Amino acid sequence: MPLMLSLAAFLCAATPVVPTSPAPTPPSKSTAAKKVPVYPTTVEVVRDVAFLGGSRKEKADLYRPLGHDKTKPLPGIIVIHGGGFNDGDKARGRELNISESLTLKGYVCLSINYKLRRMQGQVTWPQSVHDAKAAVRYLRKEAANLGVDPEKIGVIGCSAGGNLAMMLATTGPADGFDAVAGEPYQDISARVTCAIDFYGAVDLMNYHDMKMFAKTREEAPELYKKGSPITYLDAKDSPMLLVHGTADVTVPLSQSETYLKIAKAQGAPCVLEVIPDAPHTFDLQPKQRDLRPLVTGFFDQHLKGKQPK
């Protein structure tokens, strides 16, 4: 059933909590982890869009430039959070930074949540891939209502989100992730024009056992291969940019180096930007270097047709 999105949703700002006693008890770790996000006021934010349908608890946040004229469509970008496929949220600091930065440069961003593993033995893959593809389809389906160019949709993801971004860039209907019964908007393409991966694990057979499969690599090597974007690389893929730090001890730089090597061998359009001394987790403004020109330049080239500097 088609979904209707109200663009008159509330713009969001965090409300500070005022202590009721002069010496409040420090919050527990679980309470601190649920900190209310502070959404930017420099752009329009529509919170908790039901892009997966009303029965799913996972929602998305829509970002648009202030005063955006819907009759003048802008390219769209899907933003996918990280967290090892077990944690993370669409409104964590990194995702807020990425979404605001790109929206200010003339894009409509959809920062999404997707199926995460919440209990032992729970299998959440390939549902996470289906959710990411549904986000692309939703943005394309609602393009006229949102002021998005349906032919110009990119994706950026960090860590686990980087894996999903590359799955969007490399897989098509023939790979078995499309035309899935019960998934929304199946008559709409999930293809993206270009994709950016920040320090994602893209070769799971050479990474570690993943809880989202509820099986080890030894038990189910075929699952780990299917969950690895390197499996699907070919010359027909959308342009891809990988960004990875040399000080990453969570997802080693070798993951992106292997991806680039295979991409070149297959004729897939891919480049790797190595950030010296950068750790695993960073947004577009790490202390090592301002990455906004790099990321915006890539999207401008492939979504707006601008020549790279």
N, C-alpha and C positions, 0 to 999 in steps of 0.2 A: 504494500500500500504506500503511495507517495507520502513523503513527510513534508510538512509545512513548517518553515522556520520564521519566527517573528523577529524582525530586525529592530523591534522596539524594546528588546530585552534590556535589562539594567546594565549600565556601565558600572564597573566594579571598583571599589576602593576598600582597602582593609580598614576596619574600625578598631582603634586601640582599646585594649582591655584595661580598665582602671582598677587597681587593687583596692580592696575594701578594708584592708588592715595595713598598719604601718610596716609590718614585717611578714609579708606573705610567704607561705611555704613554697620552696622552689618546685617548679613543675617536674613531674616524672619524665623519663625519657620518652615514654609513649605519648604523653601530652605534648612535649616539645616537638615531636616528629610531625604533629598535625598542625603546625603553624599556619595561620591564615595567610594565603598569598597576597602580596601587595601588587595589584595589577597596575600597569602604566596608565597615565592620564593623557599621554601624548598621542594616543591612537584610540579608536573606538574598539571596545571589547564586548562581545556578546558571549556570555558564559554558558557552559553546560548545554551545548547544542546536541540534540539526540540524533546524531548522524548514523547510529546503528539501529535505530528503532526504539520505540518506547519501552520495550521489555528489557533492554540492556542497560545496566548501570553505568557502563563506560560512556563518557560524553566527550565533547570537544569544546574548545574555546575558539571563537572566530575573531580575528583581528582585521580591521580595515582602517585606512587613513581617515582622519577627521574630515568630514565634508565630502567624502567620496561620492561622486556622481555615478550611479549604477549604469547610466546609459553610456558611460565611457569605461568599458571593462578593463580590468587590470589582470596581470598574470596571477595565478594562485600558487601557494606553496604549502604542502603538508609538512608539519613539524612533528617528529616522533621522538618521544623521550626515551631515555635509557633507564637502567636499573637491573640488568641481568635477567630480564624477562620475569622477574619476581617482585620488583619494586618500581618506584618512580611515579611521576605524575605530570600531567600536561601543564601544570602551573608551578613547577619548581623554578628556582631562580635561573637556571641555565636556559630553560625553555622560554621563560618570560623575556630574557635577554635576546634570544634569537628571534622570537616572534615580533617583539617591538622593533628591533633593529631593521628587520626586513620590511616590515609594514611602513616604517618611516621612509623607506627607499622606493615606495610605490608598488607594494605587493599586498594581496589579500592572503592572510595566513590562517590555517586551520591546525591548531595544536591539539593532538588527539591523545586519549587514553585507549588502551587495548587490553585484551584478556591477559591477566597476570596470574601466576601461580600463587595461590594463597594458602594451600594446605598440602601436606605431604602426600605424594602419590598422584596429585592432580596433574593431568595432561592438558597443556594450554597451547601446544603447537599441533597443527598449523592454524589454529584460530587466530593467533596474533597476526599471521600473514593475511588471513581473510579480512580482519578488521582494518588493516592498513590499506588494502585494496578497496574496501568499502568507503574509506575516507576520500580516496581519489574519485570514485564513482559519485559520491555525494556532492563533492565540490563541482563536478562536471554536470550533474543533474540539476543542481540549484544555481547554475552559473548566471542565468539571467536575473534571478532574484537577488544574488549577492554581488553582482557587478564583476564577475570573473570571466576571463577569456577561457572557454572550455578546451581550446587547443593549446593552451600554454599553462601547464601545471607541472611544477617541480616538487621535489621532496628533499628534506634534510633531516637526518637523524643522528643521535649520539649514542655510542656504545651499543646496547641492544637495539636501539632505534636506528643505528647505522646499519646493522644487519638487515633490518626490515626495509630501510631505504634502498639498499642494494637488491633486495628481493623484488621490490617494485620495478627497479631499473632493468633487471635481467630476466624476469619470468613473464610468460604470456599464457594464453589459453591452453597451449599444447603441453604445458608443464604441470597441469592438474590443480592449480590454485584458483582457477576461474570456473564459472558455471557450476557453482556448488549449491546444492539444494538448500533452501532456507536462508541463504545470504541475500542481503538487499541489493536492489538495482542491478540485477544480473544482465540486463540488456544494455548496459552502459560500459564502455571501455574503462579499464583501470590502468591504462598505459600512462607513464609519465614522460615528460619531455626531457628531463635531466634530473640528476640526483647527486646529493652530497652525503658522504659518510664521515663522521667524526669518530675515529678510533673504535670502530666496530669489529667484533669477531666475525670474520667472513669465511673461515675455513675451520669448521667445528670439529672435524676429525683430528685436527692437529691443535686443538684447544684444550678443553677438559670436559668431563661429563656434565650434561646440562639437566637441571631438575625439571625443565619444562617438558622433556620427553618421558620422564619417569623411568628411563632406561639408560644404561651405560652405553658407551661407544662399543664395548665388546658385545653387549647383548643385542644392539640394534644399529650397526654401522650404516644401514641404508637410511635411517632417520637422520643421522648426523650429516650424511651427504646431501639429502634432500633439503636440510635446513641451512646449507652452506651456499651463499650466492655464487661462489666460484664454480659450482657445478653447472651453472646455466650461462656462463659468459660466452658471448659470440659477437660477431661483427654487427649484428642488427640491434644491439643494445643502445639505450639512450646514453648521451655523454655523462661521464661520472667523474667526480672529484673526491679524492680521499685526503683526509687531514689527520695526521698522527704525530704524537710527541715521542721523542727519543727516550724520555724518562718514564714511559708508561710500563708499569710492572703488573697491571691487571690484564690488559690486552696488549701483548708485545707488538712492537712495530713490524715484526716479521709477518704478521697477519696481512697488513696492508701491502707490504712488499711482495708477498706471494700473490696477492690479488692482482697487483699491477703487472707482474711477470706473466701470469696466465692471460690477463686481458690483452696484453701486447701480442702474445702468441696466437690468440684467437681473433685478433683484429678489432677488439672492442675499444671504443673511445674512452680512455681513462687516463687521468693524471694523478700523481701523488705529491702532496705538499707536506714535507717533514718539518716539524717545529722543534728545534733544538731545546732540550731541557724541559719540555712540557710534560706534565704527568698525564694520568689517564683522563681525568675529568676537567674540562674547561669549556667556557662559552666562546663568544666571538671576541671577547676582550681579555684574554689571559695576559699575565704580566710580561710574558715573553714577546708579545707582538699583537697589535690590533689586527684581527682577522676580518673585520667588516669589509674592507676594500676587496680582499680576496674572494669572499663568499658572495658579496653583492655583484662583483665583477663577473663571476661565473654565471650567476642567474641572469644578469643583464645581457650577457652574450647569448645565452641559449633561450631565454624567455622574452627578451625585448629586441633581440637582433643587433645589439650594440657591439662594436668592435672592442676587443679587450685591449687595455692599456699595456 
